[in-house]
Amino acid sequence: MTTTDADGSEPSLAAVEAGLHPRFPTVTEREMLADMHREGRSLRAIGRALGRPASTVKRVIDARAVNGVYRPHRAQRVCPGTWRAAPRGRARTAHRAHPPADLEHVAQQLNSRPRKTLGWRTPAERLRDLLTTT
């Protein structure tokens, strides 16, 4: 899914790169990376040319290569912060979504289990011992 400008056209390269976080390679950097990778340059040489660590270059290539061929525009489409839609993670349920009685029940179950690190005593027993000795 591509987002378009108000006039219905695709955004310019400058507009795409302006909305991109600096930790992600720009469209231009991705194209240079693809060209140098096709030429057979080493990851370190590519990294030096782009001013990025070789490990970052390796990660970018591995993450977006299709059958061993790096596709720079495919990578830019799924990159966060660009004009393109990125995959979404699963929804997470906040603890506040659960009733307090349920949370209290879970806490009681966890605190009543003996722990090896406490000499096979429960956390509640250990807390009681600490409070009575001080």
C-alpha positions as CSV (number, residue, x, y, z in Angstrom):
1,M,0.0,0.0,0.0
2,T,1.5,3.3,-1.0
3,T,0.6,6.7,0.5
4,T,0.3,9.5,-2.0
5,D,0.6,13.3,-1.7
6,A,-2.5,15.6,-1.6
7,D,-2.4,15.9,-5.4
8,G,-2.5,12.1,-5.8
9,S,1.1,11.7,-6.9
10,E,3.8,9.7,-5.3
11,P,6.0,11.7,-2.9
12,S,9.4,12.9,-4.1
13,L,12.7,11.2,-3.1
14,A,13.6,14.2,-0.8
15,A,10.2,13.9,1.0
16,V,10.7,10.2,1.6
17,E,14.3,10.6,2.9
18,A,13.2,13.6,5.1
19,G,10.8,11.4,7.0
20,L,13.4,8.7,7.6
21,H,15.1,8.1,10.9
22,P,18.9,8.5,10.6
23,R,19.6,5.0,11.7
24,F,17.9,3.6,8.6
25,P,19.7,3.8,5.2
26,T,18.2,6.3,2.8
27,V,17.0,5.4,-0.6
28,T,20.2,6.7,-2.2
29,E,22.3,4.7,0.3
30,R,20.3,1.6,-0.4
31,E,20.8,2.0,-4.1
32,M,24.6,2.6,-3.7
33,L,24.7,-0.5,-1.4
34,A,23.0,-2.6,-4.0
35,D,25.4,-1.4,-6.8
36,M,28.5,-2.1,-4.7
37,H,27.1,-5.5,-3.6
38,R,26.5,-6.5,-7.2
39,E,30.1,-5.4,-8.0
40,G,31.3,-7.9,-5.4
41,R,32.8,-5.4,-3.0
42,S,33.4,-6.5,0.6
43,L,31.0,-5.6,3.4
44,R,33.7,-3.5,4.9
45,A,34.4,-1.6,1.7
46,I,30.7,-0.9,1.3
47,G,30.5,0.2,5.0
48,R,33.4,2.6,4.5
49,A,31.9,4.1,1.4
50,L,28.6,4.7,3.2
51,G,30.0,5.7,6.5
52,R,28.4,2.8,8.3
53,P,29.7,-0.3,10.1
54,A,30.1,-3.5,8.1
55,S,27.7,-5.2,10.6
56,T,25.0,-2.8,9.6
57,V,25.6,-3.4,5.9
58,K,25.4,-7.1,6.5
59,R,22.2,-6.8,8.5
60,V,20.5,-4.7,5.8
61,I,21.5,-7.0,3.0
62,D,20.5,-10.2,4.9
63,A,17.1,-8.7,6.0
64,R,16.0,-7.6,2.5
65,A,17.7,-10.0,0.1
66,V,15.6,-12.2,-2.2
67,N,17.4,-15.4,-3.3
68,G,20.7,-13.7,-2.5
69,V,20.0,-10.5,-4.4
70,Y,19.5,-7.3,-2.4
71,R,16.5,-5.3,-3.6
72,P,16.9,-1.7,-2.4
73,H,13.4,-0.5,-3.3
74,R,11.7,-3.5,-1.7
75,A,13.7,-2.7,1.5
76,Q,12.6,1.0,1.4
77,R,8.9,0.0,1.2
78,V,9.0,-1.9,4.5
79,C,11.3,0.5,6.3
80,P,9.7,2.2,9.3
81,G,9.2,6.0,9.0
82,T,8.9,6.0,5.2
83,W,5.8,6.7,3.1
84,R,5.1,3.0,2.8
85,A,3.1,0.8,5.0
86,A,5.2,-1.3,7.4
87,P,4.2,-4.6,8.9
88,R,2.4,-4.3,12.2
89,G,3.1,-6.3,15.4
90,R,0.5,-8.1,17.3
91,A,-1.7,-6.1,19.8
92,R,-0.5,-6.3,23.4
93,T,-2.9,-6.5,26.3
94,A,-2.1,-4.1,29.1
95,H,-2.2,-5.3,32.7
96,R,-5.0,-2.7,33.4
97,A,-7.2,-4.7,31.0
98,H,-7.5,-7.4,33.7
99,P,-9.7,-7.1,36.8
100,P,-7.7,-6.4,40.0
101,A,-9.2,-9.6,41.5
102,D,-7.6,-11.7,38.8
103,L,-4.2,-9.9,39.3
104,E,-4.4,-10.5,43.0
105,H,-5.1,-14.2,42.4
106,V,-2.1,-14.6,40.1
107,A,0.1,-12.8,42.6
108,Q,-1.1,-15.1,45.4
109,Q,-0.4,-18.2,43.3
110,L,3.2,-17.0,42.5
111,N,4.0,-15.9,46.1
112,S,2.8,-19.3,47.5
113,R,5.2,-21.4,45.4
114,P,8.5,-22.5,47.1
115,R,11.7,-21.2,45.5
116,K,15.0,-23.0,45.3
117,T,16.8,-19.7,45.7
118,L,15.0,-19.2,49.1
119,G,15.9,-22.6,50.4
120,W,12.6,-24.1,49.2
121,R,10.5,-21.5,51.2
122,T,7.9,-19.3,49.7
123,P,8.5,-15.6,49.1
124,A,5.7,-14.9,51.6
125,E,7.6,-16.9,54.3
126,R,10.9,-15.2,53.5
127,L,9.3,-11.7,53.7
128,R,7.7,-12.6,57.0
129,D,11.1,-13.8,58.4
130,L,12.8,-10.6,57.2
131,L,10.1,-8.4,58.8
132,T,10.1,-10.2,62.2
133,T,14.0,-10.2,62.5
134,T,14.4,-6.5,62.0
